[in-house]
Amino acid sequence: MTVEFDVGAELAAVVDEAGVRRFIEGFVRHWREPIGAGDGCSFEELTDTEWRLGTPLPIALWDAYGLLGKRTDLTGVQDQLLSLERLRVEDGALVFRRENQSVAEWAVRREDLETDDPPVVFRRTDSNARDWSGFLDRFSLACIEMVLSESLVAYDGTRADNRPVEEPEILEAPRGFERLALPDYPAWAVEGGTVRWFASPDVLLRVDAGDWLWALGRTAPALDAVRELLPGDWINRPS
């Protein structure tokens, strides 16, 4: 079978910013709706934002906002990539993304803003502990993670579904799947929990903290097939 866009192979081949852009454009073209003119923020808008904030923005952030800063279907279905007007420096970091109920946020530390592709940190905002913790070591990887995660929640039960992980399921690559080349990263809602991704030619899987499974099919039949492969209490499965 010929695969037009092999998510696993394409992500494994990403080594630089140009590769990140190619991956996102390819994934969106084959799994979502292609990126078009007007989907990104302009040079003038980004320059004005640097002036307002009084600090340079990392090249990786320029690239992300310039490519898809206005594509809320890729960046704001559940958690939101903040618009340029809402970017702010707070507690020593530039906050750029917020959880949909404002109980978590993602940022780049101020001292890393002159780095081309800086690490990303996050914190819970609904507790007394408001210290920043590591999320992913490159902003560009966090951008890929954002696009993939927002895609999981962009569809109803025809292409996306989720369910609890049932013991004694093995949380390794199911038959026909491979680990995606994204490092394990924190599941912000579960202390000590991590997130792990898997891919087949037509399905993406995400396992949150070892206890919740998400699936996105490139097509409705692909989702039906993974429901059969991994049976369980799928939330959106037709009765």
Protein Blocks (a to p, Z undefined) as FASTA:
>chain_A
ZZfbafklmmmmpcbfklmmmmmmmmmmmmmccddehiaccfklmmmmmmmnopacdfkl
mmmmmmmmmmmklmmmmbccddfklgcceehiacfbdcfklpaccdddfklmmpfbacdd
dddfkbfblcdcdfbfcfklmmmmmmmmmmmmmpcfklgccdddddfbdfbdcehiacdf
bdcdddfklghiacdddddfkbccddehhiaccdddfbfklmmmmmmmmgcjdfklcZZ
